Amino acid sequence: MPTPTELNLHQQSRVLEVRYDDGSHFNLPCEYLRVYSPSAEVQGHGPGQRVLQLGKEDVGIDKIEPVGNYAICLHFDDEHNTGIYSWEYLYNLGLNQERLWQEYLDELFKAGQARKKPS
């Protein structure tokens, strides 16, 4: 599994830039990271229990805290900070960003919800 060589948080654009030692480079929007948080609050406690996150268009990250040598904890400005993002989880979010984002948009549509334009 590739390991990150660089993490850059771009506060204004609300994007976490992650570079891996295999040459991979991902720009992960804070909203995307928040709606796919690995926390039990978002993912539930078992298969099929994921909770649809609403109103996260303007969410930002206040702090990034290392968790050992294998992960980070993202402290979002909506006070969510219980997800532990392993290097592998971040890598998979990057690899599958297009598909996962579309799945999120489809879930919103099915729930009769719409994203507002971020400010």
N, C-alpha and C positions, 0 to 999 in steps of 0.2 A: 504494500500500500504506500503510495507516495506521501511524503510529509511536506508541510508548508515551509517555505523558505522566507516568505514575506507576507505580512498582514498590514493593510493600510485602510484605515477608516476615513472615508471622505464625508465629513459631517454635512456639508452644504448639499451635496447630491444624495446623501443618505445611502451610500454604497460601501460595502466591505469588499475590498480587493484582496484576493488570495492568490498567491503564486506557490506552485508546488515544485519539488525537485525533479519531476519528470517533464517539466516545461509547461505544464498546464497553468492556465491563468483564467480566473473567474471574477466577474464583477457581480456581487450578490447584493441586490437591493435590501435594505433593512426590512421593508414590508414583507418581502419573500422569506427572509430569515425568520421573521416573527410568526408568520402564518404556518410555517413548517417547523416551528420550534420542536425539539425532541422531548420537551417536558410532558409529564403525564397530564397536565392541565390542557394541553393541546392534543396530544396523541391518544389520551385515554389510557386505560390500564390493560387493554387487550385489543386484538384485531377488530376492526370495524367500529371502534369507539372514538375515533378522531373527532374533535370538536371544531366546527367551522368558525374561523376567526373573522370578525367583522370590524370595519372601521379602523383598519391599521395602515391606511394609505400614507399618513404623515408620521408614522412611528420612526424614531431615530434610536441610535445606540449611544448611551451615556458613557459606558465603560466596558472594556474587554478585560476579563480576568483569566489568567492562565489556570488550568486545572492539570496539575502534573505535567508530564511531557506528551500528553495524548489528546488534549482538548482545551477548549475555552468556554467560559461562561459569558454570555452576552447580557449586559444590563440595559434593557430597553427603557426609553423614557416614559412608557406607559406602566412602569414599575414591574414588568415581567422580567424575572431573572432566574428562573428555575431550570432552564434547559441547558444541558451540557452538550456542546457541539464538539464531538470527536473529530479528529482530522479526517477520518473516513467518512463521517456523516457530511461534513462540509464538502468534501470532494464529490460525494454522490449528489449533493444538492447542485453543485456546479455542473457535473456531467449531465444531469437530468433536468436542468433548469427550464428549458422550453416546455417539455412535457408536463412537469409538475405545475408550472405556472398556468398552463392551459387547463389542467385538472382543477386547480383552485378557481379559476374563472368559471368553469362549467358548474362547479359546486355552488358558487354564488348565484349563478343564473337559476339553477334548479331550486334554490331556496328563495327565489324571488327577490334577491338582493342585488345591488349594483355598487360598483366601486365609484367613489367620488374622485374627482381629479385631485391629486395631491397638491398641497399649496406650495 
